[in-house]
């Protein structure tokens, strides 16, 4: 069996908050379902639609904006294209008119209170984030039914459809494990980022890779800046106050005081800023999920601001992070609904630690060690969002994950790269831990902080 090759542009996708699995994935699934109807020539015959949501999507979907995402996807919008400022007006109009323009064209009757069905006590067999789409013609005949799964990071699958591209080209350095990466590095003399880069060249030119990574990095930077200048409360009813603007003002006021922990305070502020924007349906980069979207931008901005990072280093940063993220995607999971928050914040921290170790001068062995350290100390982390919102504890959890990544990179660089437990063993442990974890701790808001913190 061939090893799938995951692109840097698969793991890092520009989209909207607050959740890659509960917002981005469902929006893409809704749009793809209508595209399948269109391809079969059935779209013009649709008179009635029903979307049923299961498992974690049903339990925390309201807080994560899944209902809004479905409406936007059915109306033809895409996560990386829609203006976040237009989301609420579009959704309000659909709800008020009880009509939806299929792929932005012909309208049909659609009452979200009736045609969006929440199965909070049922799961589909393929994944905790399941969706069923059904469409009927004017005579009540079922046209097409499809089951979709949002499997984390904005990735979706459709039951019965081949998720892989038949046109995917073989890459020069296929890898599935950390040991594969280290072996390829020893045999070729390549750094991990170069291994990923040579694989990426099968799909894109060097200029396309460079420009694509620059765009992702700029969206991350813009997100931080927006969060620094966007005061007020987050949406969702809990009245969680945005802290990033005050953190930014305080740090600016303290410039020149030579506090040895200023850099740490900035790392916290960068991460909190991004995740407050994410919680407010802002423009973010899935990295590799939205729930963990602040960790890699925070560490990247640390590199640029405190280590004098340049564009070449930014490219190495992202490609190294991709190498590590690929291992988790192929061998475990990046879905909080499947393995808990160790699969989101833990994976992002592991990716960021590896990327920092690279740009700070580490060897391949240092990089693998940094990734292992970061995940080792996220093992068992539950996904327990209060009120089903990506706010508490998610926002602070990103700041902590970024700090762990920075520390893991620095710890690895103080050694020779040799260590007792390999990254591969830690990834397997993360997966096993996720399988043993009670469902109530996996993005259902039925356990942990979600039931022990009173909602305001």
C-alpha positions in Angstrom: 0.0 0.0 0.0 1.4 3.4 -1.0 1.9 6.0 1.7 -0.2 9.1 1.2 1.7 12.4 1.0 0.1 15.3 2.9 0.8 18.8 1.6 1.7 21.8 3.7 -1.4 23.3 2.2 -3.5 20.5 3.5 -2.4 20.9 7.1 -2.5 24.8 6.9 -5.8 25.9 5.4 -7.1 29.5 5.5 -10.6 29.6 6.8 -12.9 30.9 9.5 -13.4 30.2 13.2 -14.3 28.8 15.5 -13.7 25.1 14.7 -12.1 23.3 11.8 -14.1 20.1 12.5 -17.4 21.7 13.5 -17.4 24.8 11.2 -15.0 24.4 8.3 -15.6 20.7 7.7 -19.4 20.9 7.8 -19.4 24.0 5.5 -17.2 22.1 3.0 -19.4 18.9 3.3 -22.6 20.9 2.7 -21.2 22.5 -0.4 -19.7 19.2 -1.7 -23.0 17.4 -1.2 -24.8 19.9 -3.5 -21.9 19.6 -6.0 -22.5 15.9 -6.1 -26.1 16.5 -6.8 -25.1 19.0 -9.5 -22.7 16.5 -11.1 -25.4 13.9 -11.3 -27.9 16.4 -12.9 -30.2 16.2 -9.9 -29.6 19.7 -8.3 -32.4 21.4 -10.3 -34.9 18.8 -9.2 -34.3 19.4 -5.4 -37.3 20.8 -3.6 -36.6 19.6 0.0 -33.4 19.2 1.9 -32.6 17.7 5.3 -29.3 17.8 7.2 -28.9 15.5 10.2 -26.0 16.0 12.6 -24.7 13.3 15.0 -22.4 12.8 17.9 -20.0 15.6 18.8 -21.4 17.8 16.0 -24.9 17.5 17.5 -23.7 18.0 21.1 -21.5 21.0 20.6 -22.5 22.2 17.2 -24.5 25.2 18.3 -21.5 26.6 20.3 -19.2 25.8 17.4 -21.3 27.4 14.7 -22.1 24.1 12.9 -25.6 25.3 12.1 -24.3 28.5 10.5 -21.6 26.5 8.6 -24.2 24.2 7.1 -26.3 27.1 5.9 -23.3 28.9 4.4 -22.1 25.7 2.6 -25.6 25.0 1.2 -25.6 28.6 -0.1 -22.4 28.0 -1.9 -19.8 29.6 0.3 -16.4 28.3 1.0 -14.4 28.8 4.3 -11.3 30.3 2.6 -13.4 32.7 0.5 -16.2 34.1 2.6 -15.8 37.5 4.2 -16.3 36.8 8.0 -18.2 40.1 8.2 -20.9 38.7 6.0 -21.5 35.5 7.9 -24.2 36.9 10.3 -26.1 38.9 7.7 -26.3 35.8 5.4 -27.4 33.5 8.2 -30.0 36.0 9.5 -31.5 36.3 6.0 -31.8 32.5 5.6 -33.4 32.1 9.0 -35.8 35.0 8.4 -36.9 34.1 4.9 -36.8 30.3 5.6 -35.3 29.9 2.1 -31.8 29.0 1.0 -30.2 29.7 -2.4 -28.6 26.3 -3.4 -25.0 27.1 -4.3 -26.0 30.7 -4.4 -28.6 30.2 -7.2 -32.1 28.7 -7.1 -33.9 29.1 -3.8 -35.8 26.4 -2.1 -37.8 26.4 1.2 -35.5 25.6 4.1 -36.4 26.1 7.7 -33.4 25.5 9.9 -35.5 24.7 12.9 -37.1 21.9 11.0 -34.6 20.9 8.4 -31.5 20.8 10.6 -31.9 17.8 12.9 -29.7 17.3 16.0 -29.2 13.7 17.0 -27.4 14.3 20.3 -27.7 10.7 21.5 -26.7 8.9 18.2 -23.4 8.4 16.4 -22.7 7.4 12.8 -20.2 4.5 12.5 -17.4 6.3 10.7 -16.4 9.1 13.1 -17.9 11.0 16.1 -18.4 14.0 13.7 -21.1 12.6 11.4 -23.5 14.3 9.0 -26.3 12.9 6.8 -27.5 14.9 3.8 -30.8 14.0 2.0 -32.6 15.7 -0.8 -36.1 15.0 -2.4 -37.8 16.1 -5.5 -41.3 17.7 -5.8 -42.9 14.2 -5.7 -41.2 13.2 -2.5 -38.7 10.9 -4.2 -35.3 10.7 -2.5 -32.7 12.0 -5.0 -29.4 11.3 -3.1 -28.3 10.5 0.4 -24.7 10.9 1.6 -22.9 10.4 4.9 -20.1 12.8 5.5 -17.6 12.9 8.3 -15.6 15.9 9.5 -12.4 14.2 10.7 -10.5 17.1 12.1 -8.4 20.0 10.7 -11.1 20.8 8.1 -10.6 17.4 6.4 -13.8 15.6 5.3 -14.7 12.2 4.0 -17.8 11.0 2.2 -18.9 7.4 2.8 -18.7 5.5 -0.5 -16.4 8.0 -2.2 -12.6 7.4 -2.5 -11.0 10.0 -0.3 -7.7 9.9 -2.2 -7.1 11.4 -5.6 -6.6 8.9 -8.4 -4.3 11.5 -10.0 -2.0 11.8 -7.0 1.6 11.5 -8.1 4.2 9.5 -6.3 6.7 11.6 -4.3 10.5 11.1 -4.1 10.5 10.6 -0.3 7.4 8.8 1.0 7.3 8.5 4.8 4.8 7.4 7.4 6.9 7.4 10.6 9.4 9.5 12.4 11.9 6.7 11.9 11.3 7.0 8.2 12.1 10.7 8.3 15.3 10.2 10.2 16.3 7.3 7.9 15.7 9.4 4.8 17.7 12.2 6.3 20.6 9.9 7.1 20.6 8.4 3.6 20.2 11.6 1.7 21.7 14.3 3.9 18.5 16.2 3.8 16.9 18.1 6.6 13.3 17.3 7.4 12.0 20.5 5.8 13.9 19.6 2.6 12.3 16.2 2.5 8.9 17.8 2.6 9.9 20.4 0.1 11.1 17.8 -2.5 7.8 16.0 -2.0 5.9 19.3 -2.4 7.7 20.0 -5.7 5.7 17.1 -7.3 2.6 19.3 -6.9 3.9 22.9 -7.2 6.8 25.0 -8.4 9.3 26.4 -5.9 7.7 29.9 -6.4 4.2 28.5 -5.7 5.4 26.9 -2.5 7.2 30.0 -1.4 4.3 32.3 -2.2 1.7 30.0 -0.7 3.6 29.7 2.6 4.1 33.5 2.7 0.4 34.0 2.3 -0.4 31.6 5.2 2.2 33.3 7.4 0.7 36.7 6.5 -2.8 35.6 7.4 -1.5 34.4 10.7 0.2 37.7 11.4 -2.9 39.7 10.3 -5.0 37.6 12.7 -2.7 38.4 15.6 -2.9 42.1 14.8 -6.7 42.1 14.5 -7.0 40.4 17.8 -4.8 43.0 19.4 -7.1 45.8 18.2 -10.5 44.2 18.7 -11.8 44.7 22.3 -15.2 43.6 23.7 -16.8 40.3 24.6 -16.8 37.1 22.6 -20.0 35.9 21.1 -21.9 33.0 22.6 -23.6 34.2 25.7 -20.9 33.6 28.2 -19.7 37.2 28.0 -16.0 36.1 27.9 -14.0 39.3 27.6 -11.3 39.6 25.0 -7.9 40.0 26.8 -5.5 40.4 23.8 -6.0 44.2 23.4 -5.1 44.8 27.1 -2.2 42.4 26.9 -0.9 44.2 23.9 -1.2 47.7 25.5 0.5 46.5 28.6 3.4 44.9 26.7 3.8 48.0 24.6 3.9 50.2 27.7 6.6 48.0 29.3 9.0 48.1 26.3 12.5 49.0 27.5 12.1 47.7 31.0 14.2 44.6 30.2 11.9 42.0 31.9 13.6 38.7 31.2 10.2 37.1 30.7 8.9 39.7 28.2 9.2 37.2 25.4 7.1 34.7 27.2 4.4 37.3 27.8 4.4 38.1 24.1 4.1 34.4 23.2 1.0 34.2 25.4 -0.5 37.4 23.9 0.1 36.1 20.3 -1.7 32.9 21.0 -4.6 34.4 22.9 -5.1 37.0 20.2 -5.5 34.4 17.5 -7.8 32.2 19.5 -10.0 35.1 20.5 -10.3 35.9 16.8 -11.1 32.2 16.1 -13.8 32.2 18.8 -15.4 35.2 17.1 -15.7 33.6 13.7 -12.7 35.5 12.4 -10.3 34.7 9.6 -7.7 32.1 10.9 -5.4 29.4 9.6 -6.3 25.8 10.5 -2.9 24.8 12.1 -3.6 21.9 12.1 -7.0 22.6 13.7 -8.9 25.8 14.6 -9.1 24.8 18.3 -5.3 24.9 18.3 -4.9 27.7 15.7 -3.0 30.0 18.0 0.0 27.9 18.8 1.9 27.8 15.5 1.3 31.5 14.8 2.5 32.4 18.3 5.7 30.4 17.9 6.2 31.7 14.4 5.9 35.3 15.6 8.3 34.6 18.4 10.8 33.4 15.8 10.3 36.5 13.6 10.3 39.0 16.4 12.9 37.6 18.9 15.1 35.5 16.7 15.3 37.8 13.7 13.5 35.3 11.5 13.5 35.8 7.7 11.4 34.4 4.8 13.7 31.5 4.2 13.4 30.5 7.9 9.6 30.9 7.7 9.6 28.4 4.8 11.7 25.9 6.8 9.4 26.5 9.9 6.2 25.5 8.0 7.7 22.6 6.1 9.2 21.1 9.3 5.9 21.5 11.1 4.3 19.7 8.1 6.6 16.7 8.4 5.6 16.2 12.0 1.9 17.0 11.5 1.8 14.4 8.7 2.9 11.7 11.2 0.0 12.5 13.5 -2.5 12.6 10.6 -1.4 9.2 9.2 -0.9 7.4 12.5 -3.3 8.9 15.0 -5.7 11.8 14.8 -6.0 15.6 14.9 -9.7 15.5 15.9 -10.7 16.5 19.5 -13.9 14.5 19.0 -11.8 11.4 18.4 -8.8 11.6 20.8 -9.4 14.7 23.0 -7.4 17.9 23.0 -4.1 16.0 22.9 -5.0 15.6 19.2 -5.4 19.4 18.7 -3.4 21.5 21.1 -0.9 18.6 21.7 -0.3 18.0 18.0 0.0 21.8 17.3 2.5 22.1 20.1 4.5 19.1 18.8 4.6 20.6 15.3 5.6 24.0 16.6 8.3 22.6 18.8 9.8 20.8 15.8 9.6 23.9 13.7 11.3 26.0 16.3 14.1 23.4 16.8 14.7 23.6 13.0 15.0 27.4 12.8 17.0 27.5 16.0 19.7 25.3 14.4 18.8 21.8 15.5 19.6 18.6 13.7 16.9 16.2 12.5 17.4 14.3 15.7 16.9 17.5 17.8 13.7 18.2 15.8 12.3 14.7 16.4 13.1 15.0 20.1 11.5 18.4 20.4 8.3 17.1 18.8 8.3 14.1 21.2 8.8 16.2 24.3 6.0 18.5 23.4 3.5 15.7 22.9 4.7 13.7 25.8 3.5 16.4 28.1 0.1 16.8 26.5 -0.8 13.1 26.7 -4.3 12.6 28.1 -5.5 16.1 27.6 -9.3 16.2 27.4 -11.4 18.3 25.1 -14.1 19.8 27.4 -15.2 23.2 26.0 -17.5 25.0 28.4 -20.9 25.6 26.9 -19.7 24.0 23.7 -17.8 27.1 22.8 -14.2 27.3 21.7 -13.4 29.7 24.5 -12.9 28.2 27.9 -10.4 26.5 28.3 -9.4 26.6 24.7 -8.0 30.1 24.4 -5.6 29.9 27.4 -4.8 26.3 26.4 -3.3 27.6 23.2 -1.0 29.9 25.1 0.1 27.1 27.3 0.7 24.9 24.3 2.8 27.5 22.6 5.0 27.9 25.8 5.4 24.2 26.0 6.5 24.1 22.3 9.1 26.8 23.0 10.4 25.0 26.0 10.5 21.6 24.3 12.6 23.1 21.4 15.0 24.6 23.9 15.3 21.5 25.9 16.0 19.4 22.9 18.7 21.7 21.7 20.5 21.3 25.0 21.0 17.6 24.3 22.4 15.5 21.5 19.0 14.4 20.1 19.2 11.0 21.7 16.3 10.1 24.0 14.6 7.1 25.5 11.2 7.4 23.9 10.8 8.0 20.2 8.3 10.3 18.6 6.6 7.3 17.0 6.0 5.7 20.4 4.6 8.8 21.7 2.2 9.2 18.7 1.1 5.6 19.3 0.6 6.3 23.0 -1.5 9.4 22.1 -3.7 7.3 19.8 -4.1 4.5 22.4 -4.9 7.1 25.1 -7.5 8.7 22.9 -9.2 5.3 22.4 -9.2 4.6 26.1 -10.6 8.1 26.9 -14.2 8.3 27.9 -16.4 9.8 25.2 -17.5 12.5 27.6 -14.0 14.0 27.5 -13.9 14.1 23.7 -15.6 17.4 22.5 -19.1 16.5 23.8 -19.2 19.1 26.7 -20.5 16.3 28.9 -17.4 16.0 31.2 -14.5 17.8 32.6 -14.5 21.6 32.9 -17.6 21.7 30.7 -19.8 20.4 33.6 -17.8 21.9 36.5 -17.7 25.5 35.5 -21.0 27.4 35.8 -22.1 29.2 32.7 -22.5 32.9 33.1 
